[in-house]
């Protein structure tokens, strides 16, 4: 008997909420990094982004601009900023969630399909036109696909963020 050192994975379907008084430039950089670091394979990564409708379009545009500056590939190659998904199982989860979102009317703003070649590479993918009830919003994707969801009422956004399954 005694105390044991343990590490618990307490991640989940982490949400971020962006309010209407946001400074788009710095916030977009931090949001992009917090959602796409290590190709989105971080337990604390942002996995759902709720954005106030008044700043939705400019924030989405800024995030798309960040995504377009990413180079996906072998991390040993010069200039590569984002590597592969961990394994085939995770690759299949990410592509399955994205395909389901597309079937439910999602608009893929950037990314959305793997680059040519072998490996489990997947570019940062930003998605709008989805809400709760779509697997990409309801399930933890643990990959580089971020649903961006507009809101009008802060209390509603908090309730939606807290209501993850």
C-alpha positions as CSV (number, residue, x, y, z in Angstrom):
1,X,0.0,0.0,0.0
2,X,1.1,3.6,-0.4
3,X,0.9,6.4,-2.9
4,X,1.7,5.8,-6.5
5,X,2.7,8.5,-9.0
6,X,0.2,8.5,-11.9
7,X,-0.6,10.6,-14.9
8,X,-4.2,10.8,-15.9
9,X,-5.3,11.9,-19.3
10,X,-8.2,14.2,-18.5
11,X,-8.6,15.7,-22.0
12,X,-11.9,15.8,-23.7
13,X,-13.9,17.7,-26.3
14,X,-12.4,21.0,-25.2
15,X,-14.2,24.2,-26.3
16,X,-13.0,27.8,-26.6
17,X,-15.4,30.8,-26.7
18,X,-14.4,34.0,-28.5
19,X,-16.3,37.1,-27.4
20,X,-17.1,40.1,-29.5
21,X,-14.5,42.4,-28.0
22,X,-11.6,40.1,-29.1
23,X,-8.4,41.5,-30.7
24,X,-8.5,39.3,-33.8
25,X,-4.8,39.3,-34.7
26,X,-3.3,38.0,-31.4
27,X,-6.3,35.8,-30.6
28,X,-6.3,34.1,-34.0
29,X,-2.6,33.2,-33.6
30,X,-3.1,31.7,-30.2
31,X,-6.3,29.9,-31.2
32,X,-4.6,28.4,-34.2
33,X,-1.6,27.3,-32.2
34,X,-3.9,25.9,-29.4
35,X,-5.9,23.9,-31.9
36,X,-3.3,22.7,-34.4
37,X,-0.1,22.2,-32.4
38,X,1.3,18.7,-32.9
39,X,-1.3,18.3,-35.7
40,X,-4.1,18.7,-33.1
41,X,-2.9,15.7,-31.2
42,X,-2.7,17.4,-27.8
43,X,-5.1,16.5,-24.9
44,X,-5.7,20.1,-24.1
45,X,-6.1,21.3,-27.8
46,X,-9.1,23.4,-28.7
47,X,-11.5,21.0,-30.4
48,X,-14.6,23.2,-30.8
49,X,-14.5,27.0,-31.3
50,X,-17.6,29.1,-30.5
51,X,-17.3,32.6,-31.9
52,X,-19.5,35.6,-31.4
53,X,-21.4,36.4,-34.6
54,X,-20.1,40.0,-34.7
55,X,-16.5,38.8,-35.1
56,X,-17.1,35.4,-36.7
57,X,-16.1,36.3,-40.3
58,X,-12.9,38.3,-39.5
59,X,-11.8,35.6,-37.1
60,X,-12.5,32.8,-39.5
61,X,-10.5,34.7,-42.2
62,X,-7.6,35.1,-39.9
63,X,-7.6,31.4,-39.0
64,X,-7.7,30.4,-42.6
65,X,-4.7,32.7,-43.3
66,X,-2.8,30.9,-40.5
67,X,-3.7,27.5,-42.0
68,X,-2.5,28.5,-45.4
69,X,1.0,29.2,-43.9
70,X,1.4,25.7,-42.7
71,X,3.6,23.1,-44.4
72,X,2.6,19.5,-43.7
73,X,5.1,16.7,-44.2
74,X,8.0,14.8,-42.7
75,X,9.2,16.7,-39.6
76,X,12.8,16.0,-40.6
77,X,12.4,18.1,-43.7
78,X,13.3,21.8,-43.7
79,X,10.3,24.1,-43.5
80,X,7.8,21.5,-42.3
81,X,5.6,22.9,-39.5
82,X,3.1,20.0,-39.1
83,X,3.7,16.3,-39.2
84,X,1.4,13.3,-39.5
85,X,-1.3,11.9,-37.4
86,X,-0.1,9.2,-35.1
87,X,-1.4,6.1,-36.8
88,X,-3.9,4.7,-39.3
89,X,-6.6,4.3,-36.6
90,X,-6.4,8.1,-35.7
91,X,-6.2,9.0,-39.4
92,X,-9.4,7.0,-40.0
93,X,-11.1,8.7,-37.0
94,X,-10.3,12.2,-38.3
95,X,-11.3,11.5,-41.9
96,X,-14.5,9.8,-40.7
97,X,-15.5,12.7,-38.5
98,X,-14.8,15.2,-41.4
99,X,-16.8,13.0,-43.9
100,X,-19.7,12.9,-41.5
101,X,-19.6,16.7,-41.1
102,X,-19.6,17.1,-44.9
103,X,-22.7,14.9,-45.1
104,X,-24.4,17.2,-42.6
105,X,-23.7,20.3,-44.6
106,X,-20.3,21.4,-43.3
107,X,-18.3,23.9,-45.4
108,X,-14.6,23.1,-45.5
109,X,-12.8,26.4,-45.6
110,X,-9.3,25.0,-46.0
111,X,-7.5,21.7,-45.8
112,X,-10.0,18.8,-45.9
113,X,-8.0,16.3,-47.8
114,X,-4.6,14.7,-47.3
115,X,-1.6,15.6,-49.5
116,X,-0.3,13.3,-52.2
117,X,2.0,10.5,-51.0
118,X,2.2,8.0,-48.2
119,X,1.8,8.6,-44.5
120,X,-0.9,9.8,-42.3
121,X,-0.6,13.4,-43.1
122,X,-3.6,15.7,-42.9
123,X,-3.6,19.5,-43.2
124,X,-5.1,21.9,-40.8
125,X,-8.8,21.9,-41.7
126,X,-11.3,24.6,-40.7
127,X,-15.0,23.8,-40.9
128,X,-18.1,25.9,-40.5
129,X,-21.8,25.1,-41.0
130,X,-21.9,22.5,-38.2
131,X,-23.4,22.5,-34.7
132,X,-24.2,20.1,-31.9
133,X,-25.5,16.8,-33.2
134,X,-22.7,16.4,-35.8
135,X,-20.0,14.0,-34.7
136,X,-17.2,16.5,-35.4
137,X,-18.7,18.8,-32.8
138,X,-19.8,16.1,-30.3
139,X,-16.8,13.9,-30.4
140,X,-13.1,14.5,-29.7
141,X,-11.3,14.4,-33.0
142,X,-7.7,14.5,-31.7
143,X,-6.5,15.8,-35.0
144,X,-6.2,19.0,-37.2
145,X,-9.9,19.6,-37.9
146,X,-11.6,22.4,-36.1
147,X,-15.3,23.2,-36.2
148,X,-16.0,26.9,-35.8
149,X,-19.5,27.7,-34.6
150,X,-21.2,31.1,-34.4
151,X,-23.2,32.3,-31.4
152,X,-25.2,35.4,-30.4
153,X,-25.7,34.9,-26.7
154,X,-22.7,34.3,-24.3
155,X,-24.8,32.3,-21.8
156,X,-25.9,30.1,-24.7
157,X,-22.3,29.6,-25.8
158,X,-21.2,28.7,-22.3
159,X,-24.1,26.2,-22.0
160,X,-23.2,24.6,-25.3
161,X,-19.6,24.4,-24.5
162,X,-20.3,22.8,-21.1
163,X,-22.9,20.3,-22.6
164,X,-20.3,18.1,-24.4
165,X,-21.2,14.5,-24.1
